[in-house]
Amino acid sequence: MERKTIKAMAKETIKSHSIHIQTLTLTYKFRYISAPLLAELRHINRTVAFRTLETLHQKDLLNKRFDKSYKLLGKPASYSLNINGINYLKERMELNKNYAHTHYKNKINSERFITESLDILRTFVVLNESYPDTFTAFTKAEMTAFSDKFPKPLPHLYLNRMKLDSARPNFYMLDILTGQDKKVIAARIDKYFKHYESGDWEEEEHPVILLVVADSYVERETLKMIDSMKDSNYIEDDELVFMLTTQKALFSENKNIWTSKENEISTL
């Protein structure tokens, strides 16, 4: 009886250790994480997700951001790696030195940056649910090592179709621009034009650019802006494709949300 108990405890310890490593790795990949998003991503109970994050926080591997205003807004605590967490992962896997270094500022980053990071994770969760076993998704954690292939600053997500499809695009770069004004959106689009013209992309690597914007008005205006910028840069529609959606549409259950031209809606 005693031997069974010890064996069961050993198995539980290994399982717990594995869950903790997975959670720390996810936090490294996305910078910030919350219990509801961890629960959605791993298909577990929110209480279990909360306990996992709290345990790692108590072990001094994660920072925790939470104040009274969060409670009033119904906003969950956010967690990020601290120096101990980074060192813990370094002992167990190879980390990109430059990207790992950015985590040293996790405790002092702005609320806007944290919200953006959580939106990236939420987008990843939604895409996983909408397109199961379809894409491998990369964040800056992986892109930093191949930064010459991407415009600067790096996109929020890079999607690579697992099984190449001759009838559909196989590569996508995604940016969340919901909190940005027209000038910032235009500057970001121009970065993609310049990177395209630099010739750093091989023809078969040309990605479709996915932009998530605040609302349908911004979506329409941005599509017009893209058309005008293509004309100015002598770029054909099929040479560099942009597809837009709103955050509300992205987080809905509908997959037909991506617009490349007015009244032309499609999936990925």
N, C-alpha and C positions, 0 to 999 in steps of 0.2 A: 504493500500500500504506500509506504513511504517512498519507495523507489519510483512509483508511478507519479507521485506528487512532484518529486524533484524533476522528473522528465518533463512533466506538463509545464512546470515553472520555467524550465530551460527553453522549451518551445515558445512559450509566451514572451520570454525575454528576447529571443531571436526575432519573433514577429514584430514586437514593439520597436526593436532597434531598426528593422527594415523600414517600418512606417516613418520613423523619425528621419532616417536618411532620405527617404523619398520626399518628405515634406521640406526638409532643408534644401534639397536640390531644386524643388519647385520654386522655393523662395529665392534662391540664387538666380534662377532663370528669369523670374518676373519682377524681382526687386521687392515687391510687397504682396502680401496675401492676407485674406480674411477667412474666418471660419465658414461663412456661407459659401464662398467660392471654393474653398478646399473640399467642402462637403459635396458640392455639385460636380467637381472635377473627379473625385474619387468614388462618387456614388455611395457616400456614407452618411450617417446621421449627423446633424449639425452639432449635437452635444459631443459626439466622439471627435469631430473635427476641432471643436473648441478646446477640449481636453488635451488633444495632441499639441496644439499650438501653445497652450498654457504650460504644459509640461516642458516644452523646449524653451519657453520664456523663463521658467523657474530654474532651468539648468544653465541659464545665462548664455544661451546660444542665439536667442532672438530678442530684438527690441520690440516694445509694444507701444503703440500710439493710441491713446484713448483719453478723452476728457468729457466734462459734463455736457458740452454742446453735442457730442456724438449721441448721447442718450436721448436728448430732446429731438434730434433729427432721425432717430431710429437707425443710426449708422453704426456698423460693427467696428470693433477694434481692428487695426491693421498691424501686421507683424513684418519685420524685416531682419535680415541677418546683421548681427554685430560682429566685431572683430573675432570674438571667440568662435562664432558660428562659421565664419570664413576659414579660420585656421582648422577647425574641426573637419570641414570638407576638404581642405587642402591635403590633409593627412590621408584621405581616402580616395581622392580622385584628382585628375589634372584640371586645374582651373586656368582660364585666360587671365594673365597677370593684370592687364589693363582694365578688363571688365571687373575683376575681383576688387581692384582698388576703388572703383566707384562706390562700392558698398560701404566704404568707410564713412560716407556722408549720410547714410540712411537715417540716422537719428535726427539729423537737422534739416532734412529736405522739407520743402514747402508742402502744404496741404494740396495744392494744385498738382504738384508732381506725384504725390501719393495717389490722388484720384485718377490721374492719367495712367499710372502703373496698374491700378486695380481694373481700370477699363480695358487695358490690354489683356489682362488675364481673363476678364469676363468675356471678351471677344473670342479669345482662344477656346474657352469653354463652349460658347455658343456654336462656333464653327465645328468643333469636335462632335457636338450633338447633331448639327445639321448635316454634316458630311462624315459619318463614322468611317474609320479605316480608309480615308481618302487622301488626306494630306499629312505630311510631316511639317510641323510648324517650328520655325526658328525665331528666337528673339535676339536681342543684341548680345546676349551671352555667347551665342554661337557665331553670329555675324561678324563680331569684332575681329575674329581671326582671318576673315576673308573680306575685309572692309573695302578693298579696291573694286569689288564687284557691286558695290552699293553706293548710292549717293550719300552725301553727308548733310545733315546728320543721318544716321542709319534709320531705315524704316522701323516701325514698331513690330511688324511681323513679316516673315518671309515664308510663303507656303509653297511646298514642293509636292506635286502629285505623286503618290506612291507608285501607282501603275501608270506609265505614260499613256496618254490618250491622243491619238492623231486627230480627233475631231474637236478637242477642247484645249484651251491653254493649260500648260503644265506648271507654270511658275507665276506666282503672284507676290507683289509687295504691297503691304497694307499700312496706311497711316490713319490715325484717329485725329481729326482736326475739329472736333466739336466745339472746343473752347477758343478757336482762332478766328480772327477777323479776315476780311477779304485780302488785305495786303499780305498777311502771313501765309494764307492759302496760295496766293499767286506766287510768292517766293518759293514755296515748297514745290509747286508744279514746275517752276522754272529750273529747280535743281534736277528734276527728272529729265527735262529736256536737255540740259547741259550734259548730264551723265550719258544719256542716249547718244548724243552727238560726239562724245569722247571716244566711242568705239570700244569701250571696255566690255560691253556685252557681246558675246557671240550671237549670231543670228538666231540659232536654235535656243538661246537662253533668254531671249527677249521676254520680260515678264509683263503681265497685265498689272496696271497700277490701280489698287483699290483705295478709295478715299471715303472715310466715314465723316460726314458733316452734320451740323447741328439740326437742320430742318429742311423741308422740301424747297423753301425759297432759296436757301443757300445752295442747295443741290442744283437747281435750275440755273442760278447765276454762275456757279462754278463750271457747269457744262458749257455755257456760252463763252466763259473766259478761256477754257481749254481749246475750244474751236478757234477762237481768235489768235491764241498763242501758237497753235499749230500752223495757221496760215502765215503768221509772221516769221516762223522758223522753217517754213517750207517742208513740213512733216505731214505725210499722208495719214488718214485715219487709221489704216490697218498697220502702220509702222510702229506706232506707240499708242496702245489702247488704255484708256482710263475708264474705270467703272465706279460709280458713286452710289452711296446709300446714306440714309440717316441713321442715327443711333437708335431711334425708336423702332425703325424697321429691322435693324440688325438684331435687336434683342426680342423681336417678336418670333412667332413660330413659323412664319412664312419664309420660304427659301428664295422665292422669286422677288428679289429686292434690289438687284444691282442694275443700275441704269448707265448705259454708255452714250445714248442719245435720247432726246426727249421722246417719251412714250415707248421706249424700247427697253423692256425689263427682262432680266434673265437670271439664271443661277450661275454658280461657279463650275 
